[in-house]
């Protein structure tokens, strides 16, 4: 270890006793788990079979080792817990200033356990830890809650009324506009009676090698400029993620009518140019990010997934209704993807369509727990099961699929299956090569080579999430440049291969934890629809059902490459190897 | 994977990067390693075990490239630092290792996308497909070629490190062997009409640019303006395999489908605005790039010329120092320009014919100028 090597600094909080303890984590744990998602998995690995809502179940807020540095687009943080929606290990990366504030406050990781007697706010002011009464009305909109919590120099995470009402996909909102959205982490936070976390930090985060940090920064920014997806005229810098709407429609892979079709003719009503025309959004950014993908018009501009799912998935061409639905989700604090997908599932079961005003009403019912709200707040898997149509939940491991139809991208199909938190596009992010041609294009209608690509990509994205970096940065730069930044900032000598091997440890640990919780191969499969029903062919693009045999063979190859047995779990020797990383 | 291996082996030969099929071993890995090399040697298995990759190429480039690489390895042992724009942006530097020892080679490949081994082999990798390894290989050969001649020319004229005697002696012979192709099948004169014809014309022009060695396939781009839309090659597309990889981008901003377009889309659009042309070709002709790097580095915003062809500075893309801010204005006057350390652009109205001819002429001019500058000092 170099003398100046960074080590993660942890704060352990027991809400029942209000005891707090600080600890500097070992160099080994710091080096291998890196912070963010990695350190979240490390914490979850210490109690792998606990129920998500058990008072002793951990909830973790963690920054990445790059958070607070000058390496571009790396100020994110991660919230981790066991998911009450899926039962899997779960983490969700989130932007905003909270990660930076934690870092400047001298804390990289907050592990919260126990349940407070009444609602509390955990307050960290430049490293000093305290508690405030969380006597904020449970039904207060989150914009009001953040109005109370934030102030000069303060940053906050909070849960809204959805969490206190038991919504299984309640999110943790950060700084009012950013969501740690998937998997119901907000419900875990509410179950601990933790209303909010407020942090203020004024310290600095100096790199061990500032010159090297600057060089890495220059290299990365040059690559951002050279990336059409990032800085191009149609890229994220100018349109945010809404830039993807036209592309997904043109590729005939926009999930429509609860995934019964893959093309929605009304997509032009919520594409990027429609948003620009009607909302004239202003762009803003997480600290230290030149991409500035977030947009705000009269209300917050929904992200691509939200636009597509409150739009095409529900056959709704009313942009105003999409924006309002998004606003309600953010004010009450629940995941837009799961909400939209669960409504689409209910609509298919009932043989109706919820669009425009009716769609907004359904979202409002979730927020207020009225009408169909009690059913909808369960998520689509449980809703469909209770209604006797489990096959109509478009989910994997009970997490609803985002807005990339797997019949239009086979790497995505495999990645939905193997993702450790359920159907997630971000764990391997094959959109990058299958659609956006970065680092190079791959054949989206083929499983050839995809098993290894997905395995490597999962490890890469585990690193990205653990460093505090933004995935969008990798539409331009690569781990090669970030590895240079990492070594300069932390003093930990690590090249691309070292980082990928840490990513392998993190991804494998998550899979191992899931296997201890009973997850097997059958949980890595896609809903039947994708193997039997074609998508919407047209414009010279054929969208057949996925060949089940080819999918299962790719899954077999993935397991071999990951070191798993054919049932998706790890053999004993491999499991011991993974566990040994936990105990060092 | 076998199909990919055959495809990229063919491309290596067609592009003149290797002499024969036995000069490159290509490896692809999903759950087992496949190769064109007959069997997989133990060193390769070891190398794959040390790297998180799915593809790897080991190539013994053609004799001219080998000479260039061998010489650079002597001058910059351990690490070769090219100065051209693409290298600066994408490959940064090129590690050099002495032998194909798996551990040392893996160490180099963990840092960068490719390395030079034993002064004559180039090894590159990919994590997504063989295409990555192919692009890196092509980039390394381009970067070393450009660096060798640019360094020699600058050294000879007092703009850089003095050139070793051996290199000077070899220079005229090497230049003679590197002469660019000066003739090519002319492109049709008639302007394409309608989408189908435009796409066909772009395909034809792309192939012509690659066949004339004005670009190494994956770099460069090509576009055609038709009324309110621009048809442009997608980012990272292969100019000799364009069908299916061209975006139609409306100029009124009504669609963001251009998110997959070439990184130079904005520069093309601005050039169309200023020139009134409707066809643009962009390649990386080697001597155009070499000559653009002759002399003191060109400050951003400044301009010079080579035989009347404007040379401007500017980085890839639309950033603050991007070529979008310098190139279009230069194109207005000459309908052709060279971006220092990067490549050449040519535009015209009607079909691609005139732009293609101009690109060829610019490269010939730069080659002849380079030869004259060498003769001036060496006699």
Interface residues (C-beta under 8 A of the other chain):
Chain A: X219 X221 X222 X223 X224 X225 X226 X227 X228 X229 X231 X232 X233 X234 X235 X239 X242 X243 X244 X245 X246 X247 X250 X271 X272 X273 X276 X433 X435 X436 X437 X438 X439 X440 X441 X442 X448 X449 X450 X451 X452 X453 X456 X457 X459 X460 X480 X481 X483 X495 X496 X497 X498 X500 X501 X504 X557 X560 X561
Chain B: X1 X4 X28 X29 X30 X31 X50 X51 X52 X53 X54 X88 X89 X90 X92 X106 X107 X110 X111 X112 X113 X126 X127 X128 X129 X131 X132 X135 X234 X235 X236 X237 X245 X249 X253 X254 X255 X256 X257 X258 X259 X260 X261 X262 X263 X265 X266 X269 X315 X316 X317 X318 X319 X320 X321 X322
